[in-house]
Amino acid sequence: MAKYLDPKVDMLFKKIFGEHKELLISFLNSLLPLNEGQEIVTIEYLSPEQVPSTALGKNSIVDVLCTDNEGRAFVVEMQSEWSNVFRKRLLINGAKAIVRQMDKEFIHDMAKQFNQMKPVYVLAIVNGSFSKGNDWYHHLQIIDAKNPNIVIEGLDYVLLELPNFTPETWSFAHKQLAILWLRFLKEIDGYCEHLPEELVSNELIHSAIKMCEESALSFQERVAYDLSQGQAWWQNSIKGLEDEVLESRKLLAENKKSLAEKDKSLAEKDKSLAEKDKSLAEKDKSLAEKEREIEALRRELKK
């Protein structure tokens, strides 16, 4: 009886999409907002090493990095939980994919090189929820906040909240294969038999499912799988600690702000009291002078 492992685990995700071009091409074409005629035809894998390791979570080696036949760059990430560290890493990896296009010839003809720079797409599948509401598919671009029609093209982020995905919420009717790929990521873990027929009937997805069979992994791959799964659990724990730290910092900042406002209010009251004391002192001085004047008049009247 076959037992299937979780394709969302880092090691297995990279094995499926980082070593089999036909699977990655199908995956990207189905999930990215590419118009008709823009579909990816061929890809070339690049070194996933983009930036140094970070202190929290897994390092900044992307899961899959590739370019296609038109020179467009694609960064693919599978993340067990949303966190501030991961959000920052997405920004860095997208920017790095743009900068790495500036080769040695760039300095000789900047105008030409800038004109030839190709778009970058960052696809992040997150096995967690990070937004409010029912939307789980997020397409982010650099736009004018007041006029969304004004766009700086060249860097697109597509972020998916996998737990919130349901087939009926998929809005791209012409890309029905995406439903099968997302169901593959979400459902395969834990199956022992009786796989859904709609998944098995698709040749590409069936081949990906076969790679998830526990018996299909070598001893070294199973060790790597268990290690990746352990790292994911550790990440989630770190994410919880990170959230607690951020919340504590937020409360501390709010308390500091409240204390500063109270100090300001007390200072204003002290200033007001000081001005009232000064006014009273001036009135006392004026009354004393008038009393002296009255006393002087009394003495004059007695003479």
PyMOL commands that set and color helices and strands:
alter all, ss='L'
color gray80, all
select helices_A, chain A and resi 10-17+21-31+84-99+104-108+110-116+162-164+167-169+177-187+197-200+203-211+214-216+219-302
alter helices_A, ss='H'
color red, helices_A
select strands_A, chain A and resi 43-45+64-68+73-79+120-126+137-143+151-161
alter strands_A, ss='S'
color yellow, strands_A
deselect
rebuild
show_as cartoon
